[in-house]
Amino acid sequence: MNLVDLERIIRQGAASLAESIHVYGPSSASNSGPFGGAHEANMTLHLGRSLLNAGFLAHAEARDLGRRDRRTELLAVHPPTGALVIAELAGLDGHGGTGDALYDRARLA
């Protein structure tokens, strides 16, 4: 599994999400943010589906075993290659919104 393969899988999930939002109008109308109807659960669903179709084992809302208050939106492993995808699809929390991306990067590393 290389980055080109992973990008293709992610793009498939994004295309699936875009089609879903296009077909289901109330979804896009319900959120005026930059992603329209691309809510966290929908993003997780479509990315997870693409990863599953590519042979990954996927887990939504994976908990950090050391800290029960921490979770990751999507955790996926590709057994044949050992590739690991950790996806945080919600907005960055960074103790101040997206302005503190370094905090989030350290938290997710």
C-alpha positions in Angstrom: 0.0 0.0 0.0 1.6 3.3 -1.1 0.4 6.9 -0.9 -0.9 6.8 -4.5 -3.1 3.8 -3.6 -4.3 5.5 -0.4 -5.1 8.7 -2.2 -7.2 6.8 -4.7 -9.1 5.1 -1.9 -9.8 8.5 -0.2 -10.9 10.1 -3.5 -13.4 7.2 -4.0 -14.8 7.9 -0.5 -15.0 11.6 -1.3 -16.7 11.0 -4.7 -19.2 8.7 -2.9 -19.9 11.4 -0.3 -20.3 14.1 -3.0 -22.8 11.9 -4.9 -24.8 11.2 -1.7 -25.0 14.9 -0.8 -26.0 15.8 -4.4 -28.8 13.2 -4.3 -30.1 13.9 -0.8 -30.8 17.6 -0.9 -31.8 18.1 2.8 -28.4 17.0 3.8 -26.7 19.9 2.1 -29.3 22.4 3.1 -29.1 21.4 6.8 -25.5 22.8 7.2 -24.4 26.1 5.9 -20.7 25.5 6.7 -18.0 25.0 4.0 -18.8 21.3 3.7 -22.5 21.6 3.3 -24.0 18.3 4.3 -20.7 16.6 4.7 -21.2 15.9 8.4 -18.7 13.9 10.4 -20.8 10.7 10.4 -21.3 10.8 6.6 -17.6 11.4 6.0 -16.7 8.5 8.3 -19.2 6.3 6.5 -18.0 7.0 3.0 -14.3 6.8 3.8 -14.8 3.7 5.8 -16.7 2.1 2.9 -13.9 2.8 0.5 -11.3 1.4 2.9 -13.4 -1.7 3.5 -13.7 -2.2 -0.3 -9.9 -1.9 -0.6 -9.4 -4.8 1.9 -8.9 -2.8 5.1 -10.4 -3.7 8.5 -12.1 -0.6 9.7 -13.3 0.5 13.2 -15.4 3.7 13.7 -15.1 5.6 17.0 -12.0 3.7 18.1 -11.1 4.4 21.7 -7.7 5.0 23.1 -7.2 2.1 25.5 -5.2 4.2 27.8 -7.7 7.1 28.0 -11.4 6.3 27.6 -12.2 10.0 26.9 -10.2 9.9 23.7 -11.5 8.5 20.4 -10.5 8.5 16.8 -13.2 8.8 14.1 -11.9 6.0 12.0 -9.1 3.5 12.5 -8.3 1.1 9.6 -5.6 -1.5 9.1 -4.7 -3.3 5.8 -3.5 -6.7 7.0 -1.6 -7.7 3.9 0.7 -4.6 4.0 0.3 -3.5 7.6 -0.8 0.0 6.4 -2.6 1.9 9.1 -5.0 4.8 8.6 -6.0 7.0 11.5 -8.7 9.5 10.4 -10.0 12.4 12.5 -12.8 13.7 10.3 -14.3 16.2 12.8 -13.1 19.7 13.1 -9.8 20.1 14.9 -10.4 20.8 18.6 -7.0 22.4 19.4 -8.2 24.2 22.5 -9.2 27.1 20.4 -10.5 25.8 17.1 -8.4 25.3 14.1 -5.9 27.9 15.3 -4.0 25.4 17.3 -3.3 22.7 14.8 0.0 21.8 16.4 -1.9 20.6 19.5 -4.1 18.4 17.3 -1.1 17.1 15.4 0.7 16.1 18.6 -2.5 14.5 20.0 -3.0 12.4 16.8 0.6 11.4 16.4 
